[in-house]
Amino acid sequence: MPKYRILLLGGYGQFGARIAAALASDSDLALLIAGRHAAPARQLCARLGQTARAEISHWVMDLESDTLDQRMAEQAPHLVIHCAGPFQGRDYRVARTALAAGAHYVDLADARDFVSAIGALDEEARRAGRWAIAGASSVPGLSGAVITAVQERFACLRSIQSAISPGNRSERGLATTRAILGYVGRPYLQLQNGRWRSVHGWQSLRLVYTPATGARWLARCEVPDLSVLPARWPQLATCDFRAGLELRRMHFGLWLASWAVRCGLLRNLPRRASALLALSNRWLGAGSDVGLMQIDMRGRGLDDKPLHLRWRLIAANGDGPQVPATAAVVLARKLARGELPGSGARACLDLFTLDEFLEALDGFAVTTTLETLA
């Protein structure tokens, strides 16, 4: 029986390599690790090939090439997983090329506009009988699954406040760095108390504490959740997302940079991404390898009394980056097994359960809790 062919664009990067490693254990798959450089693709194939049950090969491909459509069609993938961010300012060329080649499309986009507008491809995807899914990552993939898992406990869900703080010793990539710097100090709209208000990236500091991580600072970030969660749960009056860097020198350095951007003193912070990433890597030995994700959900319970639920994920041993890679793993397995019927283009919501997501993290140092707070 022919193997299910998965083309991983950016397949040797921070998240692509983790997706490839997870899927390499599936004997019914054929993985094609693709990127602009042959050497790292070959190295990953060699490393995974020592224990892999899947068929693994590599392919050199530049997504900006004029021959992308022809070359992708030649590979005849069943599924394209796009990990080659950043997605800010990108169009849907790769998604359209995948659909035209007869493949499903899944990406790890964290760009708010990119993910929230993926529905523009819905008619194309339905005509092709395929899925085009954006945001298969921690947000909105995992965050949406968490909310769906507990929504039946609410008569009315009014507020969602989420936060992510990776451990400093966890690896970070250039694409993620550029994505973060793109909204630092920049204004964007956020739903607060029933109104859309302008806020600024990496400002409005807050502190979060857990026994596993200690006290960590958070700041506002623009992510897809700010658009797609209010659309999915229209009764929401507040939707907020914050992130934080474990080392205070890094967190507050970026906070100061946000004011420089806001005041017009820094005009192109993403252009400094390589230098800032190199600086942060000098401090990789500091801090911890423990990451945090937390979602606070408030509203009225079935008894019509105020209800506050707090879901929390702790990732130890440097396994935090596996979390944003896992939604794509879950979707790939469901598509390969024919367990995701239908077609269309949508943000990554209501396509898998929280239990399915956590099952795919089995073996990693990831624990979750759900509390009911006063």
Stockholm file with secondary structure:
# STOCKHOLM 1.0

chainA/1-374         MPKYRILLLGGYGQFGARIAAALASDSDLALLIAGRHAAPARQLCARLGQTARAEISHWVMDLESDTLDQRMAEQAPHLVIHCAGPFQGRDYRVARTALAAGAHYVDLADARDFVSAIGALDEEARRAGRWAIAGASSVPGLSGAVITAVQERFACLRSIQSAISPGNRSERGLATTRAILGYVGRPYLQLQNGRWRSVHGWQSLRLVYTPATGARWLARCEVPDLSVLPARWPQLATCDFRAGLELRRMHFGLWLASWAVRCGLLRNLPRRASALLALSNRWLGAGSDVGLMQIDMRGRGLDDKPLHLRWRLIAANGDGPQVPATAAVVLARKLARGELPGSGARACLDLFTLDEFLEALDGFAVTTTLETLA
#=GR chainA/1-374 SS CCCEEEEEETTTSTTHHHHHHHHTTCTTEEEEEEESCHHHHHHHHHHHHTTCSSEEEEEECCTTCTTHHHHHHHHCCSEEEECCCCCTTCCSHHHHHHHHTTCEEEECCCCHHHHHTGGGGHHHHHHHTCEEEECCSIIIIIHHHHHHHHGGGEEEEEEEEEEEECCTTSCCCHHHHHHHHHHBTCEEEEEETTEEEEEEBTCSCEEEEETTTEEEEEEECCCTHHHHHHHHSTTCSEEEEEECCSSHHHHHHHHHHHHHHHTTSCSCGGGGHHHHHHHHHTTTTSSCSCEEEEEEEEEEETTSSEEEEEEEEEECTTCTTHHHHHHHHHHHHHHHTTCSCCCEEEESCSSSCHHHHHHHTTTSSEEEEEEEEC
#=GC SS_cons         CCCEEEEEETTTSTTHHHHHHHHTTCTTEEEEEEESCHHHHHHHHHHHHTTCSSEEEEEECCTTCTTHHHHHHHHCCSEEEECCCCCTTCCSHHHHHHHHTTCEEEECCCCHHHHHTGGGGHHHHHHHTCEEEECCSIIIIIHHHHHHHHGGGEEEEEEEEEEEECCTTSCCCHHHHHHHHHHBTCEEEEEETTEEEEEEBTCSCEEEEETTTEEEEEEECCCTHHHHHHHHSTTCSEEEEEECCSSHHHHHHHHHHHHHHHTTSCSCGGGGHHHHHHHHHTTTTSSCSCEEEEEEEEEEETTSSEEEEEEEEEECTTCTTHHHHHHHHHHHHHHHTTCSCCCEEEESCSSSCHHHHHHHTTTSSEEEEEEEEC
//
